Amino acid sequence: MNDQTRDMVSPRHAFIIAAIVVAAVVLNSIFGFFNLESGHNSAKFLVGLYYAVGIILTLVAILNFELAVIILIFLSPLAVYTFPGLKFFLTLSDVYLVILVFLMFVRSNLRRERGIPSTHLNRIIFVLIALTVLSMINSRDMLSGYTNLIQTLEFFVFAYFLIVVAVYKRGVLDAIIYAIVIVSALVSIQGILQYIQLGGGDARVFGVLGHFNATGSYLAMNLVFTFNLALGQKELKTKYFYYAIIILNTAALLMTFSRGAWIATILGIVLSAQIRGMIQFIRAFALIVVAITVLAVAAPPQYIGRLYSVPRVADEASLSRLRQYEIAVDTISKYPLLGVGLGSNLEYVTLVYNEPQNSEIHNLFLHIGSERGVPAMIALVAIFVSFFVNIVRRIGRTKDPFFYSFYIALFAAVVAFATVNMFAYQLLRGLGIPFAIFLALFPAATYIEDNAPAETEWAGMLSSLDLKRHHIEMGI
């Protein structure tokens, strides 16, 4: 383990990667090397490019593991770009995550990385995985069940513990933070440009995540995260940088017209502001929300477009969700222990209700309950409860202004994810890895905060020694 070595990454690396991404997109738009939106899985050139980039990124991971983790954050929103040639859904970020986890275990065995630490979620996560395995054995569609199991392992085991292990120094944490907010800015810019290309109006931004609700959920998490980071900044330059990203996130979020994401954002902002004691801000924010709601209710539809349907819960989408919730409750009552089987909702709902369009329950907890059973649903709820209880306690104890703001930012991000998944099922899509990253950054940050004084004291002791005179005794 290399605690005493210098950081291999810094926020500068996040900006460099972002510059490379922007340059690549601009050059491709100018010269048209390939079209990512048409036949990208069958294009031989793109397939070869995938493998070439994969090899380069693997070499980067071998040479600089911390930098590779930063790159994973840039890849994680690319949910629509699946790995070519496979018969099941596996994104590029999934493949890269598996490579990083393999390297993590190799480095751990070579003592270049610390082992997997104990966290407040370890046992709950493994209980959920055990119940998921049992549900897969009971699956009616083994291929779908196996795919769901692999993706659950990735998000709740691989991604979570990768971040917990890799982020153990303040410099790495700073780089991770900047990578997260920069990627959210890039996703927002792409969404805004897409909205313009689609002609504006009632068009809904689906973004690189491939769906407007998924893009809205991703932006909701990142917006409340960046909002709280901005409040904790003292340097005006950094504060304005965060404010600019908040503006981009907000614009793109509105263009998704995802009501669940809007509600999640509002709740995340209000709760985090309440923790900070920002009563005047909450009042002003509430007035803005009420004014927009009144506008959506009272204004004629020809003047406000899709905003007219926002407060009207009797629309087709809302009625469809109510039907899905009814199916889920009925399914849970019939199969409470292990559900209908992992990945088997489509087959079961089609067979019993003949409503394949309602097979995906737009509620994360009800969907898990119907597929994996009540114990698995309880385990998932326990993950959120354990996270919230522990992080609120930590917020009340910490005396470091940076970590105080950072913990509140993590709290708000997970609140947004939990809220939006009351109206969606986004555990195994492009949001799985970003969610696991936010979840894991809490124990990683507590480790850094708890060990910072000891590291500072040790560094002071070393600086007081005459290393040149006693280099033999010090083993240097």
C-alpha positions as CSV (number, residue, x, y, z in Angstrom):
1,M,0.0,0.0,0.0
2,N,1.3,3.4,-0.9
3,D,-0.2,5.8,1.6
4,Q,2.9,7.9,1.8
5,T,3.5,8.3,-1.9
6,R,2.4,11.4,-3.7
7,D,-1.0,11.5,-5.3
8,M,-1.1,10.1,-8.8
9,V,-4.1,12.3,-9.8
10,S,-5.3,15.8,-9.1
11,P,-8.3,17.9,-10.3
12,R,-6.1,18.9,-13.2
13,H,-6.4,15.4,-14.6
14,A,-10.2,15.7,-14.7
15,F,-9.9,18.9,-16.7
16,I,-7.4,17.3,-19.1
17,I,-9.7,14.3,-19.7
18,A,-12.7,16.6,-20.3
19,A,-10.6,18.6,-22.8
20,I,-9.8,15.4,-24.7
21,V,-13.4,14.3,-24.7
22,V,-14.6,17.7,-26.0
23,A,-11.8,17.8,-28.7
24,A,-12.8,14.3,-29.9
25,V,-16.5,15.2,-30.1
26,V,-15.8,18.4,-32.0
27,L,-13.3,16.8,-34.4
28,N,-15.8,14.0,-35.1
29,S,-18.6,16.5,-35.7
30,I,-16.4,18.4,-38.2
31,F,-14.8,15.5,-40.1
32,G,-17.5,12.8,-39.5
33,F,-15.2,9.9,-38.7
34,F,-18.2,7.8,-37.6
35,N,-21.8,8.1,-36.6
36,L,-22.5,6.9,-33.1
37,E,-26.3,7.0,-33.5
38,S,-26.6,4.7,-36.5
39,G,-25.5,1.1,-36.5
40,H,-22.7,1.7,-34.1
41,N,-22.7,-2.0,-32.9
42,S,-22.3,-3.4,-36.4
43,A,-19.8,-0.9,-37.8
44,K,-16.4,-2.7,-38.1
45,F,-14.5,0.5,-37.7
46,L,-16.2,1.4,-34.4
47,V,-15.9,-2.2,-33.1
48,G,-12.1,-2.0,-33.8
49,L,-12.1,1.5,-32.1
50,Y,-13.8,0.0,-29.0
51,Y,-11.1,-2.6,-28.6
52,A,-8.3,-0.2,-29.3
53,V,-9.5,2.3,-26.8
54,G,-10.1,-0.6,-24.3
55,I,-6.5,-1.7,-24.7
56,I,-5.3,1.9,-24.1
57,L,-7.4,2.3,-21.1
58,T,-6.3,-1.0,-19.6
59,L,-2.7,0.1,-20.0
60,V,-3.6,3.4,-18.3
61,A,-5.2,1.4,-15.4
62,I,-2.0,-0.7,-15.0
63,L,0.3,2.4,-15.0
64,N,-2.0,4.8,-13.0
65,F,-4.8,3.1,-11.2
66,E,-6.2,6.3,-9.7
67,L,-6.4,7.9,-13.1
68,A,-8.3,4.9,-14.4
69,V,-10.9,5.4,-11.6
70,I,-11.3,9.0,-12.8
71,I,-11.8,7.8,-16.4
72,L,-14.5,5.4,-15.2
73,I,-16.5,8.4,-14.0
74,F,-16.3,9.8,-17.5
75,L,-17.5,6.5,-19.0
76,S,-20.3,5.8,-16.5
77,P,-23.0,7.9,-18.2
78,L,-22.5,6.3,-21.6
79,A,-25.3,3.8,-20.9
80,V,-26.4,3.4,-24.5
81,Y,-23.0,2.3,-25.9
82,T,-23.0,-1.4,-25.3
83,F,-20.0,-3.6,-25.8
84,P,-20.1,-5.0,-29.4
85,G,-20.7,-8.7,-30.1
86,L,-22.5,-9.6,-26.9
87,K,-26.0,-11.0,-26.7
88,F,-26.8,-9.3,-23.4
89,F,-26.6,-5.7,-22.2
90,L,-23.1,-4.7,-21.1
91,T,-22.0,-1.1,-21.5
92,L,-18.4,0.1,-22.0
93,S,-18.3,1.4,-18.4
94,D,-19.4,-2.1,-17.2
95,V,-16.5,-3.7,-19.0
96,Y,-14.0,-1.1,-17.8
97,L,-15.3,-1.5,-14.2
98,V,-14.7,-5.3,-14.3
99,I,-11.1,-4.6,-15.5
100,L,-10.5,-2.1,-12.7
101,V,-11.9,-4.5,-10.1
102,F,-9.6,-7.3,-11.3
103,L,-6.6,-4.9,-11.2
104,M,-7.7,-3.8,-7.7
105,F,-7.5,-7.4,-6.4
106,V,-4.1,-7.9,-8.1
107,R,-2.7,-4.7,-6.6
108,S,-4.1,-5.7,-3.2
109,N,-2.4,-9.0,-3.4
110,L,0.8,-7.2,-4.3
111,R,0.3,-4.8,-1.4
112,R,0.1,-1.8,-3.7
113,E,-3.5,-1.2,-2.6
114,R,-5.2,-1.5,0.7
115,G,-7.6,-4.4,1.3
116,I,-11.4,-4.0,1.3
117,P,-12.2,-2.1,4.5
118,S,-15.2,-2.7,6.7
119,T,-18.1,-0.2,6.1
120,H,-21.5,0.2,7.5
121,L,-23.0,-1.3,4.4
122,N,-20.9,-4.4,4.0
123,R,-23.3,-6.9,5.5
124,I,-26.4,-5.4,4.1
125,I,-25.0,-5.4,0.6
126,F,-23.9,-9.0,0.9
127,V,-27.4,-10.0,2.2
128,L,-28.9,-8.3,-0.8
129,I,-26.6,-10.2,-3.1
130,A,-27.3,-13.5,-1.4
131,L,-31.1,-12.9,-1.8
132,T,-30.5,-11.9,-5.5
133,V,-28.7,-15.2,-6.1
134,L,-31.6,-17.2,-4.6
135,S,-34.0,-15.2,-6.7
136,M,-32.0,-16.0,-9.9
137,I,-32.2,-19.7,-9.1
138,N,-35.9,-19.3,-9.0
139,S,-35.9,-17.3,-12.3
140,R,-38.3,-18.1,-15.1
141,D,-35.9,-16.5,-17.6
142,M,-32.4,-17.7,-16.7
143,L,-30.6,-15.5,-19.3
144,S,-32.3,-12.4,-18.0
145,G,-31.8,-13.5,-14.5
146,Y,-28.1,-14.1,-15.0
147,T,-27.7,-10.6,-16.7
148,N,-29.5,-8.9,-13.8
149,L,-27.3,-10.8,-11.3
150,I,-24.1,-9.6,-13.1
151,Q,-25.3,-6.0,-13.2
152,T,-26.3,-6.1,-9.5
153,L,-22.8,-7.5,-8.6
154,E,-21.2,-4.7,-10.6
155,F,-23.2,-1.8,-9.1
156,F,-23.4,-3.0,-5.5
157,V,-20.2,-4.9,-5.1
158,F,-17.7,-3.9,-7.8
159,A,-18.4,-0.2,-8.1
160,Y,-19.0,0.4,-4.4
161,F,-15.9,-1.4,-3.1
162,L,-13.7,-0.1,-6.0
163,I,-14.4,3.5,-4.8
164,V,-14.0,2.6,-1.1
165,V,-10.6,1.0,-1.8
166,A,-9.3,3.4,-4.4
167,V,-10.2,6.7,-2.7
168,Y,-8.1,6.9,0.5
169,K,-6.2,10.2,0.0
170,R,-7.5,13.7,-0.1
171,G,-5.9,14.4,-3.5
172,V,-7.8,11.5,-5.0
173,L,-11.0,12.6,-3.4
174,D,-10.6,16.1,-4.8
175,A,-10.0,14.7,-8.3
176,I,-13.1,12.5,-8.0
177,I,-15.2,15.5,-7.0
178,Y,-14.1,17.6,-10.0
179,A,-14.6,14.6,-12.3
180,I,-18.1,14.2,-11.2
181,V,-19.1,17.8,-11.6
182,I,-17.3,18.2,-14.9
183,V,-19.0,15.1,-16.4
184,S,-22.4,16.4,-15.3
185,A,-21.6,19.6,-17.2
186,L,-20.6,17.7,-20.3
187,V,-23.8,15.6,-20.1
188,S,-25.8,18.9,-19.6
189,I,-24.2,20.6,-22.6
190,Q,-24.9,17.5,-24.8
191,G,-28.5,17.5,-23.6
192,I,-29.0,21.2,-24.3
193,L,-27.5,20.9,-27.8
194,Q,-29.8,17.8,-28.4
195,Y,-32.8,19.8,-27.3
196,I,-32.0,22.5,-29.9
197,Q,-31.4,19.9,-32.6
198,L,-34.8,18.3,-31.8
199,G,-36.5,21.6,-32.3
200,G,-37.2,22.6,-28.7
201,G,-40.8,22.9,-27.7
202,D,-42.2,19.6,-26.4
203,A,-39.1,17.6,-27.2
204,R,-37.6,15.7,-24.3
205,V,-33.8,15.3,-23.9
206,F,-32.7,11.7,-23.7
207,G,-29.0,12.4,-23.6
208,V,-26.1,9.9,-23.6
209,L,-28.0,7.8,-21.0
210,G,-30.6,7.0,-23.7
211,H,-33.8,8.0,-21.9
212,F,-35.2,11.3,-20.7
213,N,-36.0,9.9,-17.2
214,A,-32.6,8.4,-16.8
215,T,-30.9,11.6,-17.9
216,G,-33.2,13.6,-15.5
217,S,-32.3,11.3,-12.6
218,Y,-28.6,11.6,-13.3
219,L,-28.8,15.4,-13.5
220,A,-30.9,15.6,-10.3
221,M,-28.3,13.7,-8.3
222,N,-25.5,15.9,-9.7
223,L,-27.3,19.2,-9.4
224,V,-28.0,18.8,-5.7
225,F,-24.4,17.5,-5.2
226,T,-22.9,20.5,-7.0
227,F,-25.3,22.9,-5.2
228,N,-24.0,21.9,-1.8
229,L,-20.4,21.9,-2.9
230,A,-20.8,25.5,-4.1
231,L,-22.2,26.5,-0.8
232,G,-19.1,25.2,1.0
233,Q,-16.6,27.1,-1.2
234,K,-14.7,30.1,0.0
235,E,-12.8,30.9,-3.2
236,L,-15.0,32.9,-5.6
237,K,-13.3,31.4,-8.6
238,T,-14.3,27.9,-7.6
239,K,-17.7,29.0,-6.4
240,Y,-18.5,30.6,-9.7
241,F,-17.3,27.5,-11.5
242,Y,-19.8,25.4,-9.5
243,Y,-22.6,28.0,-10.1
244,A,-22.0,27.7,-13.9
245,I,-22.3,24.0,-13.7
246,I,-25.5,24.3,-11.7
247,I,-27.0,26.5,-14.4
248,L,-26.1,23.9,-17.1
249,N,-27.5,21.1,-15.0
250,T,-30.7,23.0,-14.3
251,A,-31.3,23.9,-18.0
252,A,-30.8,20.3,-19.1
253,L,-32.8,18.9,-16.3
254,L,-35.8,21.1,-17.3
255,M,-35.5,19.9,-20.9
256,T,-36.0,16.3,-19.8
257,F,-39.5,17.1,-18.5
258,S,-39.0,14.3,-16.0
259,R,-41.3,15.1,-13.1
260,G,-39.7,12.5,-10.8
261,A,-36.3,14.1,-11.4
262,W,-37.8,17.6,-10.7
263,I,-39.3,16.4,-7.4
264,A,-36.1,14.7,-6.4
265,T,-34.1,17.8,-7.1
266,I,-36.5,20.0,-5.1
267,L,-36.4,17.6,-2.1
268,G,-32.6,17.2,-2.2
269,I,-32.2,21.0,-2.2
270,V,-34.7,21.6,0.5
271,L,-33.5,18.9,2.9
272,S,-29.8,19.9,2.5
273,A,-30.7,23.6,3.0
274,Q,-32.7,22.6,6.1
275,I,-29.6,20.9,7.5
276,R,-27.6,24.0,6.9
277,G,-30.2,26.2,8.6
278,M,-30.9,28.2,5.4
279,I,-34.5,29.1,6.3
280,Q,-34.7,32.3,4.2
281,F,-33.4,30.4,1.1
282,I,-36.0,27.6,1.6
283,R,-38.8,30.2,1.8
284,A,-37.6,31.9,-1.4
285,F,-37.1,28.6,-3.2
286,A,-40.6,27.5,-2.1
287,L,-42.1,30.6,-3.6
288,I,-40.4,29.9,-6.9
289,V,-41.7,26.3,-7.0
290,V,-45.2,27.4,-6.1
291,A,-45.1,30.1,-8.8
292,I,-44.1,27.6,-11.5
293,T,-46.7,25.1,-10.3
294,V,-49.4,27.8,-10.5
295,L,-48.3,28.7,-14.0
296,A,-48.5,25.1,-15.1
297,V,-52.0,24.8,-13.6
298,A,-53.5,28.1,-14.8
299,A,-51.8,29.0,-18.0
300,P,-53.3,27.8,-21.4
301,P,-51.4,24.8,-22.9
302,Q,-50.6,26.6,-26.1
303,Y,-48.4,29.0,-24.2
304,I,-46.5,26.6,-21.9
305,G,-46.3,23.4,-24.0
306,R,-45.4,20.2,-22.1
307,L,-45.3,22.1,-18.8
308,Y,-49.1,22.0,-18.9
309,S,-49.1,18.2,-18.2
310,V,-46.7,18.4,-15.3
311,P,-49.2,18.8,-12.4
312,R,-51.9,16.7,-14.1
313,V,-51.5,13.2,-12.6
314,A,-54.3,11.7,-14.7
315,D,-52.2,11.6,-17.8
316,E,-51.3,8.3,-19.6
317,A,-47.9,8.0,-17.9
318,S,-49.3,8.4,-14.4
319,L,-52.1,6.0,-15.0
320,S,-49.7,3.4,-16.3
321,R,-47.6,3.7,-13.2
322,L,-50.6,3.2,-11.0
323,R,-51.4,0.0,-12.9
324,Q,-47.8,-1.2,-12.5
325,Y,-47.9,-0.5,-8.7
326,E,-51.1,-2.6,-8.5
327,I,-49.5,-5.5,-10.4
328,A,-46.4,-5.3,-8.2
329,V,-48.4,-5.4,-4.9
330,D,-50.4,-8.3,-6.2
331,T,-47.2,-10.2,-7.3
332,I,-45.5,-9.5,-3.9
333,S,-48.6,-10.9,-2.1
334,K,-48.4,-14.1,-4.1
335,Y,-44.6,-14.6,-4.1
336,P,-43.4,-12.8,-1.0
337,L,-40.2,-14.8,-0.3
338,L,-38.2,-14.8,-3.5
339,G,-40.5,-13.0,-5.9
340,V,-41.3,-14.3,-9.4
341,G,-37.6,-14.7,-10.1
342,L,-34.8,-12.4,-11.1
343,G,-35.4,-10.8,-14.5
344,S,-38.7,-12.6,-14.8
345,N,-41.2,-9.7,-14.5
346,L,-41.7,-9.4,-18.3
347,E,-42.5,-13.1,-18.7
348,Y,-44.7,-13.3,-15.6
349,V,-46.7,-10.1,-16.2
350,T,-47.2,-11.1,-19.9
351,L,-48.4,-14.6,-18.9
352,V,-50.7,-13.6,-16.0
353,Y,-51.9,-10.1,-17.0
354,N,-51.1,-10.0,-20.7
355,E,-49.7,-6.5,-20.2
356,P,-46.0,-6.6,-21.2
357,Q,-45.9,-2.8,-21.3
358,N,-46.4,-2.8,-17.5
359,S,-43.7,-5.4,-16.8
360,E,-41.2,-2.9,-15.6
361,I,-42.5,-1.5,-12.4
362,H,-41.6,2.2,-12.2
363,N,-40.7,2.1,-8.6
364,L,-37.4,0.6,-7.6
365,F,-38.5,-0.9,-4.3
366,L,-41.7,-2.5,-5.7
367,H,-39.8,-3.8,-8.7
368,I,-37.2,-5.4,-6.5
369,G,-40.0,-6.8,-4.2
370,S,-41.9,-8.4,-7.1
371,E,-38.8,-9.9,-8.7
372,R,-36.6,-10.7,-5.7
373,G,-39.1,-10.9,-2.8
374,V,-39.8,-8.9,0.3
375,P,-36.5,-9.8,2.1
376,A,-34.5,-8.3,-0.8
377,M,-36.8,-5.2,-0.8
378,I,-36.2,-4.8,2.9
379,A,-32.4,-5.2,2.4
380,L,-32.5,-2.5,-0.3
381,V,-34.4,-0.2,2.0
382,A,-31.9,-1.0,4.8
383,I,-29.1,0.2,2.5
384,F,-30.7,3.7,2.2
385,V,-31.6,3.8,5.9
386,S,-28.1,2.8,7.0
387,F,-26.6,5.4,4.7
388,F,-28.8,8.2,5.9
389,V,-28.5,7.5,9.6
390,N,-24.7,7.2,9.5
391,I,-24.1,10.2,7.3
392,V,-26.5,12.5,9.3
393,R,-24.6,11.5,12.5
394,R,-21.3,12.3,10.7
395,I,-22.6,15.7,9.6
396,G,-23.4,16.5,13.2
397,R,-19.9,15.4,14.4
398,T,-17.5,16.7,11.8
399,K,-15.7,20.0,12.5
400,D,-14.0,20.2,9.1
401,P,-15.9,22.7,6.8
402,F,-14.9,20.8,3.7
403,F,-16.1,17.5,4.9
404,Y,-19.2,19.1,6.4
405,S,-20.3,20.4,3.0
406,F,-19.2,17.2,1.2
407,Y,-21.2,14.9,3.5
408,I,-24.3,17.1,3.0
409,A,-23.7,17.0,-0.8
410,L,-23.6,13.2,-0.7
411,F,-26.7,13.1,1.5
412,A,-28.6,15.2,-1.0
413,A,-27.4,13.2,-4.0
414,V,-28.6,9.9,-2.5
415,V,-31.9,11.5,-1.4
416,A,-32.4,12.5,-5.0
417,F,-31.7,9.0,-6.2
418,A,-34.0,7.4,-3.7
419,T,-36.8,9.9,-4.5
420,V,-36.6,9.6,-8.2
421,N,-36.7,5.8,-7.9
422,M,-40.1,6.1,-6.3
423,F,-41.3,6.8,-9.8
424,A,-38.7,4.8,-11.8
425,Y,-36.6,1.6,-11.8
426,Q,-33.1,2.7,-12.5
427,L,-30.8,0.4,-10.6
428,L,-29.4,-1.6,-13.5
429,R,-29.1,1.1,-16.1
430,G,-26.6,3.9,-16.5
431,L,-27.4,5.3,-13.1
432,G,-26.2,2.2,-11.2
433,I,-22.5,3.1,-11.2
434,P,-23.0,6.8,-10.5
435,F,-25.2,5.9,-7.6
436,A,-22.7,3.4,-6.2
437,I,-20.0,6.0,-6.5
438,F,-22.0,8.5,-4.4
439,L,-22.8,5.7,-1.9
440,A,-19.1,4.7,-1.6
441,L,-17.7,8.2,-1.3
442,F,-19.1,8.5,2.2
443,P,-17.0,5.7,3.9
444,A,-14.1,6.7,1.7
445,A,-14.3,10.3,2.9
446,T,-14.7,9.3,6.6
447,Y,-11.5,7.2,6.3
448,I,-9.6,10.2,4.8
449,E,-11.0,12.6,7.5
450,D,-10.2,10.2,10.3
451,N,-6.6,9.5,9.1
452,A,-5.7,13.1,8.1
453,P,-4.5,14.2,11.5
454,A,-2.3,11.0,11.9
455,E,-0.8,11.5,8.5
456,T,0.0,15.1,9.3
457,E,1.6,14.3,12.6
458,W,3.6,11.5,10.9
459,A,4.8,13.9,8.2
460,G,5.9,16.4,10.8
461,M,7.9,13.7,12.7
462,L,9.6,12.7,9.5
463,S,10.5,16.3,8.6
464,S,12.2,16.7,12.0
465,L,14.6,13.9,11.2
466,D,17.9,14.2,9.5
467,L,17.3,11.7,6.8
468,K,20.6,12.4,5.0
469,R,22.6,11.5,8.1
470,H,20.6,8.5,9.1
471,H,19.6,7.1,5.7
472,I,20.8,3.6,6.6
473,E,18.9,3.4,9.8
474,M,15.7,4.7,8.1
475,G,16.0,2.1,5.3
476,I,16.1,4.8,2.7
